[in-house]
Amino acid sequence: SSLAVCLSKADGADSYRARKRTELKEIIVLTQEIQAQVSKTDPSCQELLLYTPADITDDCFNTSLNCFISEMEVVGYEFKLTCKELNQLHILYSYSSEIPKSENGCTTCEEFQEKNVTEFLKAFVTLLQNYNWKKEHQHQHR
């Protein structure tokens, strides 16, 4: 039966994928918390422009994720200078060391359109949620 496929013994690859899904969920929550902090700042703080990945294919997910996280460092730096220090950004940075650096043929960070920090954070959450949803569905239908 198809249920037996889902209940197969968790091998190393399955536990790795489960850990990655958990990390993605944690990054989503962190980013949503940062969104809430940003929304409470002075409107001038929200005008910061950042390279914002869009129309991402699955094979360019890691490249886009690295772009988002490096741009989050810009957010942290600029907000600390001019607005307020954002909590939990350091946790987000800690994930970046585990992300493969880049895939071939993907758009580089600086090639994406610049959007304000609010749009940037919204795009980041959407990318993570869509990717996480796809991964969970792929796993259920193996």
FIZA-80574 format. One record per residue: residue number from 0; residue in three letters; z negated, y, x of N, C-alpha, C, O in turn. Coordinates in Angstrom, 2 decimals. Layout:
N
   n res    n.zz    n.yy    n.xx   ca.zz   ca.yy   ca.xx    c.zz    c.yy    c.xx    o.zz    o.yy    o.xx
 NUM ALA       Z       Y       X       Z       Y       X       Z       Y       X       Z       Y       X
...
This chain:
142
   n res    n.zz    n.yy    n.xx   ca.zz   ca.yy   ca.xx    c.zz    c.yy    c.xx    o.zz    o.yy    o.xx
   0 SER    0.00   -1.20    0.84    0.00    0.00    0.00    0.00    1.25    0.88   -0.35    1.19    2.06
   1 SER    0.40    2.38    0.29    0.48    3.62    1.06   -0.90    4.12    1.47   -1.04    4.85    2.45
   2 LEU   -1.93    3.73    0.72   -3.29    4.16    1.04   -3.72    3.59    2.40   -4.42    4.25    3.17
   3 ALA   -3.30    2.37    2.67   -3.66    1.73    3.93   -3.15    2.53    5.13   -3.79    2.54    6.18
   4 VAL   -2.02    3.19    4.98   -1.46    3.99    6.07   -2.41    5.13    6.43   -2.62    5.42    7.60
   5 CYS   -2.98    5.76    5.41   -3.89    6.89    5.65   -5.21    6.44    6.24   -5.90    7.22    6.90
   6 LEU   -5.57    5.19    5.99   -6.86    4.71    6.45   -6.76    3.94    7.77   -7.70    3.25    8.18
   7 SER   -5.62    4.07    8.43   -5.46    3.36    9.70   -6.53    3.82   10.70   -7.05    4.93   10.62
   8 LYS   -6.82    2.93   11.63   -7.84    3.23   12.64   -7.46    4.52   13.39   -6.32    4.66   13.84
   9 ALA   -8.39    5.42   13.51   -8.12    6.69   14.20   -7.96    6.43   15.69   -8.92    6.08   16.38
  10 ASP   -6.73    6.60   16.17   -6.53    6.45   17.61   -6.68    7.81   18.28   -7.00    8.80   17.61
  11 GLY   -6.47    7.86   19.57   -6.64    9.11   20.31   -5.78   10.23   19.78   -6.24   11.37   19.68
  12 ALA   -4.53    9.93   19.42   -3.62   10.98   18.92   -4.11   11.52   17.59   -4.06   12.73   17.34
  13 ASP   -4.60   10.62   16.71   -5.10   11.08   15.40   -6.32   11.97   15.55   -6.43   12.98   14.86
  14 SER   -7.24   11.60   16.44   -8.44   12.43   16.60   -8.09   13.77   17.24   -8.71   14.79   16.94
  15 TYR   -7.08   13.76   18.14   -6.61   15.02   18.74   -6.04   15.93   17.64   -6.35   17.12   17.59
  16 ARG   -5.19   15.35   16.77   -4.60   16.15   15.69   -5.68   16.68   14.74   -5.61   17.82   14.28
  17 ALA   -6.67   15.85   14.46   -7.76   16.29   13.57   -8.52   17.45   14.20   -8.89   18.41   13.52
  18 ARG   -8.76   17.37   15.52   -9.45   18.46   16.22   -8.61   19.73   16.18   -9.15   20.82   15.99
  19 LYS   -7.29   19.60   16.37   -6.40   20.76   16.34   -6.43   21.41   14.95   -6.45   22.63   14.84
  20 ARG   -6.43   20.59   13.89   -6.47   21.15   12.52   -7.78   21.90   12.30   -7.79   22.96   11.68
  21 THR   -8.88   21.35   12.83  -10.18   22.02   12.71  -10.15   23.34   13.46  -10.64   24.35   12.95
  22 GLU   -9.57   23.35   14.66   -9.49   24.59   15.43   -8.65   25.63   14.71   -9.01   26.80   14.68
  23 LEU   -7.54   25.20   14.12   -6.70   26.15   13.37   -7.48   26.75   12.21   -7.40   27.96   11.97
  24 LYS   -8.23   25.92   11.51   -9.05   26.43   10.40  -10.08   27.44   10.90  -10.32   28.46   10.25
  25 GLU  -10.68   27.16   12.05  -11.66   28.09   12.63  -10.99   29.41   13.01  -11.55   30.49   12.80
  26 ILE   -9.78   29.33   13.59   -9.05   30.55   13.96   -8.71   31.36   12.71   -8.79   32.59   12.72
  27 ILE   -8.33   30.67   11.63   -8.03   31.37   10.36   -9.26   32.13    9.88   -9.17   33.31    9.53
  28 VAL  -10.41   31.46    9.86  -11.65   32.10    9.40  -12.00   33.30   10.29  -12.34   34.37    9.79
  29 LEU  -11.91   33.11   11.61  -12.19   34.21   12.55  -11.27   35.40   12.29  -11.72   36.55   12.25
  30 THR  -10.00   35.12   12.12   -9.02   36.19   11.90   -9.30   36.90   10.58   -9.16   38.12   10.50
  31 GLN   -9.68   36.16    9.57  -10.02   36.79    8.28  -11.26   37.68    8.42  -11.34   38.74    7.79
  32 GLU  -12.22   37.25    9.23  -13.41   38.09    9.48  -13.02   39.37   10.21  -13.53   40.45    9.92
  33 ILE  -12.10   39.24   11.17  -11.62   40.42   11.90  -10.86   41.34   10.95  -10.99   42.56   11.03
  34 GLN  -10.05   40.75   10.04   -9.34   41.54    9.03  -10.33   42.38    8.22  -10.10   43.57    7.98
  35 ALA  -11.43   41.77    7.81  -12.45   42.48    7.02  -13.06   43.62    7.83  -13.28   44.71    7.30
  36 GLN  -13.32   43.38    9.11  -13.88   44.44    9.97  -12.89   45.59   10.12  -13.28   46.75   10.04
  37 VAL  -11.62   45.27   10.35  -10.59   46.28   10.54  -10.42   47.12    9.28  -10.25   48.34    9.35
  38 SER  -10.47   46.46    8.12  -10.25   47.17    6.86  -11.34   48.22    6.59  -11.14   49.14    5.79
  39 LYS  -12.48   48.07    7.24  -13.60   49.02    7.04  -13.60   50.16    8.05  -14.49   51.00    8.05
  40 THR  -12.58   50.18    8.93  -12.54   51.23    9.95  -11.75   52.43    9.43  -11.10   52.36    8.39
  41 ASP  -11.82   53.51   10.17  -11.06   54.71    9.86   -9.57   54.38    9.77   -9.06   53.62   10.59
  42 PRO   -8.85   54.95    8.78   -7.42   54.66    8.64   -6.62   54.90    9.93   -5.63   54.21   10.17
  43 SER   -7.02   55.85   10.75   -6.29   56.11   12.00   -6.36   54.90   12.93   -5.44   54.67   13.72
  44 CYS   -7.43   54.13   12.84   -7.57   52.93   13.66   -6.57   51.86   13.24   -6.13   51.04   14.05
  45 GLN   -6.21   51.88   11.97   -5.34   50.85   11.42   -3.86   51.11   11.70   -3.00   50.33   11.29
  46 GLU   -3.56   52.21   12.39   -2.18   52.55   12.71   -1.70   51.91   14.02   -0.53   52.03   14.37
  47 LEU   -2.59   51.25   14.72   -2.23   50.57   15.97   -1.06   49.64   15.72   -1.10   48.83   14.79
  48 LEU    0.01   49.74   16.55    1.19   48.90   16.39    1.16   47.74   17.37    0.82   47.89   18.54
  49 LEU    1.53   46.56   16.85    1.48   45.32   17.65    2.73   44.50   17.40    3.28   44.50   16.30
  50 TYR    3.19   43.81   18.45    4.32   42.89   18.27    3.88   41.78   17.32    2.87   41.12   17.54
  51 THR    4.66   41.60   16.26    4.25   40.68   15.19    5.30   39.59   14.98    6.35   39.85   14.39
  52 PRO    5.02   38.37   15.45    5.97   37.28   15.22    6.27   37.06   13.74    5.38   37.15   12.89
  53 ALA    7.55   36.78   13.47    7.97   36.53   12.08    9.06   35.45   12.10    9.72   35.24   13.12
  54 ASP    9.22   34.79   10.97   10.25   33.73   10.83   10.13   32.70   11.94   11.10   32.43   12.65
  55 ILE    8.97   32.13   12.06    8.67   31.20   13.15    9.06   29.78   12.77    8.72   29.29   11.70
  56 THR    9.79   29.12   13.66   10.10   27.71   13.46    8.96   26.89   14.07    8.23   27.37   14.94
  57 ASP    8.81   25.66   13.62    7.72   24.80   14.12    7.77   24.63   15.63    6.73   24.60   16.29
  58 ASP    8.98   24.54   16.20    9.07   24.31   17.64    8.77   25.55   18.45    8.74   25.50   19.68
  59 CYS    8.56   26.69   17.78    8.16   27.92   18.49    6.75   28.37   18.09    6.34   29.50   18.37
  60 PHE    6.01   27.48   17.43    4.66   27.83   16.96    3.74   28.25   18.10    3.06   29.27   18.00
  61 ASN    3.71   27.47   19.20    2.79   27.77   20.30    3.12   29.10   20.96    2.22   29.86   21.33
  62 THR    4.41   29.39   21.11    4.82   30.66   21.70    4.34   31.81   20.82    3.83   32.81   21.33
  63 SER    4.50   31.66   19.51    4.05   32.70   18.57    2.54   32.84   18.57    2.01   33.94   18.51
  64 LEU    1.86   31.71   18.62    0.39   31.73   18.64   -0.11   32.45   19.90   -1.04   33.24   19.83
  65 ASN    0.52   32.17   21.04    0.15   32.87   22.27    0.40   34.37   22.15   -0.40   35.18   22.63
  66 CYS    1.49   34.74   21.51    1.80   36.16   21.30    0.71   36.81   20.45    0.18   37.86   20.80
  67 PHE    0.37   36.17   19.32   -0.67   36.72   18.45   -1.98   36.88   19.21   -2.63   37.92   19.10
  68 ILE   -2.38   35.87   19.97   -3.67   35.95   20.66   -3.63   37.02   21.75   -4.62   37.73   21.94
  69 SER   -2.51   37.15   22.48   -2.46   38.20   23.50   -2.47   39.58   22.84   -3.05   40.52   23.39
  70 GLU   -1.83   39.72   21.69   -1.87   40.99   20.97   -3.28   41.26   20.39   -3.68   42.41   20.24
  71 MET   -4.01   40.19   20.09   -5.40   40.36   19.62   -6.25   40.96   20.73   -7.21   41.68   20.45
  72 GLU   -5.91   40.66   21.98   -6.63   41.27   23.10   -6.39   42.78   23.11   -7.30   43.55   23.42
  73 VAL   -5.17   43.20   22.76   -4.86   44.63   22.65   -5.70   45.25   21.53   -6.26   46.33   21.69
  74 VAL   -5.77   44.54   20.41   -6.58   45.01   19.27   -8.03   45.22   19.73   -8.62   46.27   19.48
  75 GLY   -8.58   44.21   20.39   -9.96   44.30   20.85  -10.19   45.47   21.78  -11.17   46.20   21.64
  76 TYR   -9.28   45.65   22.72   -9.39   46.74   23.71   -9.28   48.10   23.02  -10.13   48.97   23.24
  77 GLU   -8.26   48.29   22.21   -8.04   49.58   21.54   -9.18   49.93   20.58   -9.62   51.07   20.52
  78 PHE   -9.63   48.93   19.84  -10.71   49.20   18.88  -12.01   49.54   19.61  -12.76   50.40   19.16
  79 LYS  -12.26   48.86   20.72  -13.47   49.12   21.49  -13.43   50.57   22.02  -14.46   51.25   22.04
  80 LEU  -12.25   51.03   22.43  -12.11   52.39   22.97  -12.23   53.46   21.89  -12.91   54.48   22.08
  81 THR  -11.59   53.24   20.75  -11.42   54.33   19.79  -12.11   54.16   18.44  -12.33   55.14   17.74
  82 CYS  -12.46   52.95   18.08  -12.96   52.74   16.73  -14.33   52.08   16.72  -15.36   52.75   16.61
  83 LYS  -14.34   50.79   16.83  -15.59   50.04   16.90  -15.29   48.71   17.56  -14.17   48.22   17.52
  84 GLU  -16.29   48.14   18.15  -16.11   46.83   18.77  -16.01   45.78   17.67  -16.82   45.75   16.75
  85 LEU  -15.01   44.93   17.77  -14.82   43.87   16.78  -15.56   42.62   17.25  -15.40   42.19   18.39
  86 ASN  -16.36   42.06   16.36  -17.11   40.85   16.70  -16.18   39.64   16.70  -15.15   39.63   16.02
  87 GLN  -16.54   38.67   17.44  -15.92   37.34   17.45  -14.55   37.25   18.09  -13.95   36.17   18.10
  88 LEU  -14.03   38.35   18.63  -12.74   38.25   19.31  -12.80   37.31   20.51  -11.84   36.59   20.79
  89 HIS  -13.94   37.32   21.22  -14.07   36.45   22.40  -13.91   34.98   22.03  -13.42   34.18   22.83
  90 ILE  -14.32   34.61   20.82  -14.18   33.21   20.39  -12.69   32.88   20.24  -12.23   31.81   20.63
  91 LEU  -11.96   33.83   19.68  -10.52   33.65   19.51   -9.83   33.47   20.87   -8.96   32.62   21.02
  92 TYR  -10.23   34.28   21.84   -9.62   34.18   23.17   -9.88   32.81   23.80   -9.05   32.30   24.54
  93 SER  -11.02   32.23   23.50  -11.36   30.94   24.11  -10.38   29.84   23.71  -10.22   28.86   24.44
  94 TYR   -9.72   29.99   22.55   -8.75   28.99   22.12   -7.45   29.08   22.93   -6.73   28.09   23.06
  95 SER   -7.15   30.25   23.46   -5.85   30.46   24.08   -5.62   29.56   25.29   -4.47   29.22   25.60
  96 SER   -6.68   29.17   25.98   -6.51   28.31   27.16   -5.99   26.92   26.80   -5.44   26.22   27.64
  97 GLU   -6.17   26.52   25.53   -5.75   25.18   25.12   -4.34   25.14   24.55   -3.82   24.06   24.27
  98 ILE   -3.72   26.30   24.37   -2.40   26.35   23.75   -1.34   26.22   24.84   -1.37   26.96   25.82
  99 PRO   -0.41   25.28   24.68    0.68   25.20   25.66    1.36   26.57   25.76    1.51   27.26   24.76
 100 LYS    1.77   26.95   26.96    2.19   28.33   27.19    3.45   28.75   26.46    3.41   29.75   25.74
 101 SER    4.55   28.06   26.59    5.74   28.51   25.87    6.74   27.39   25.71    6.77   26.43   26.48
 102 GLU    7.55   27.54   24.68    8.62   26.58   24.44    9.95   27.27   24.79   10.05   28.49   24.75
 103 ASN   10.93   26.48   25.14   12.25   27.03   25.50   12.98   27.54   24.27   12.88   26.99   23.18
 104 GLY   13.72   28.62   24.47   14.58   29.13   23.40   13.88   29.91   22.31   14.48   30.20   21.28
 105 CYS   12.63   30.26   22.52   11.87   31.00   21.50   11.91   32.50   21.80   12.06   32.92   22.95
 106 THR   11.75   33.28   20.76   11.70   34.73   20.90   10.45   35.11   21.68    9.36   34.59   21.42
 107 THR   10.59   36.01   22.65    9.41   36.46   23.40    8.63   37.47   22.56    9.17   38.07   21.63
 108 CYS    7.39   37.62   22.90    6.50   38.50   22.15    7.07   39.91   21.98    7.06   40.47   20.89
 109 GLU    7.58   40.47   23.07    8.05   41.85   23.07    9.34   42.04   22.27    9.75   43.17   22.02
 110 GLU    9.98   40.94   21.88   11.21   41.03   21.08   10.92   41.16   19.59   11.80   41.53   18.81
 111 PHE    9.68   40.87   19.18    9.34   40.97   17.76    9.13   42.43   17.37    8.82   43.28   18.21
 112 GLN    9.30   42.69   16.08    9.08   44.04   15.56    7.60   44.40   15.65    6.74   43.53   15.50
 113 GLU    7.32   45.68   15.90    5.93   46.14   15.91    5.51   46.49   14.49    6.25   47.14   13.75
 114 LYS    4.32   46.05   14.14    3.76   46.36   12.81    2.33   46.83   13.00    1.72   46.58   14.04
 115 ASN    1.80   47.52   11.99    0.43   48.00   12.13   -0.54   46.82   12.10   -0.18   45.71   11.72
 116 VAL   -1.76   47.09   12.52   -2.76   46.03   12.72   -3.03   45.25   11.43   -3.28   44.05   11.48
 117 THR   -2.99   45.92   10.28   -3.24   45.24    9.01   -2.15   44.21    8.74   -2.43   43.07    8.40
 118 GLU   -0.88   44.64    8.90    0.25   43.73    8.70    0.25   42.61    9.74    0.56   41.46    9.43
 119 PHE   -0.09   42.96   10.96   -0.18   41.99   12.05   -1.18   40.88   11.71   -0.86   39.70   11.82
 120 LEU   -2.38   41.26   11.29   -3.42   40.26   10.97   -3.01   39.40    9.78   -3.27   38.20    9.76
 121 LYS   -2.38   40.02    8.79   -1.91   39.28    7.62   -0.86   38.24    8.05   -0.90   37.09    7.59
 122 ALA    0.07   38.64    8.92    1.10   37.72    9.42    0.49   36.58   10.23    0.94   35.44   10.15
 123 PHE   -0.54   36.89   11.01   -1.22   35.88   11.83   -1.86   34.82   10.93   -1.69   33.63   11.16
 124 VAL   -2.59   35.26    9.92   -3.25   34.32    8.99   -2.20   33.48    8.28   -2.37   32.27    8.13
 125 THR   -1.12   34.11    7.82   -0.06   33.38    7.11    0.56   32.31    8.00    0.77   31.18    7.56
 126 LEU    0.87   32.66    9.25    1.43   31.68   10.19    0.49   30.48   10.34    0.93   29.34   10.26
 127 LEU   -0.79   30.74   10.54   -1.76   29.66   10.74   -1.92   28.80    9.50   -1.97   27.57    9.59
 128 GLN   -1.99   29.45    8.32   -2.15   28.69    7.08   -0.94   27.82    6.80   -1.08   26.66    6.41
 129 ASN    0.26   28.37    6.99    1.48   27.60    6.75    1.58   26.42    7.69    1.93   25.31    7.27
 130 TYR    1.28   26.64    8.96    1.35   25.58    9.96    0.31   24.50    9.65    0.61   23.31    9.71
 131 ASN   -0.89   24.91    9.32   -1.97   23.97    9.02   -1.60   23.14    7.79   -1.81   21.93    7.77
 132 TRP   -1.05   23.79    6.76   -0.67   23.10    5.53    0.40   22.06    5.82    0.31   20.92    5.35
 133 LYS    1.41   22.44    6.61    2.48   21.50    6.97    1.91   20.30    7.71    2.27   19.16    7.42
 134 LYS    1.02   20.55    8.67    0.47   19.47    9.48   -0.34   18.51    8.61   -0.27   17.29    8.80
 135 GLU   -1.10   19.04    7.67   -1.91   18.17    6.81   -1.00   17.33    5.92   -1.28   16.15    5.67
 136 HIS    0.08   17.92    5.44    0.99   17.17    4.59    1.77   16.13    5.36    2.02   15.04    4.85
 137 GLN    2.17   16.44    6.59    2.86   15.47    7.43    1.97   14.26    7.64    2.42   13.11    7.56
 138 HIS    0.69   14.53    7.92   -0.25   13.45    8.21   -0.45   12.55    6.99   -0.54   11.33    7.12
 139 GLN   -0.53   13.16    5.80   -0.76   12.38    4.58    0.43   11.51    4.20    0.26   10.49    3.53
 140 HIS    1.61   11.90    4.63    2.81   11.16    4.20    3.39   10.27    5.28    4.53    9.83    5.16
 141 ARG    2.61   10.00    6.33    3.13    9.12    7.40    3.18    7.70    6.88    3.58    6.79    7.61
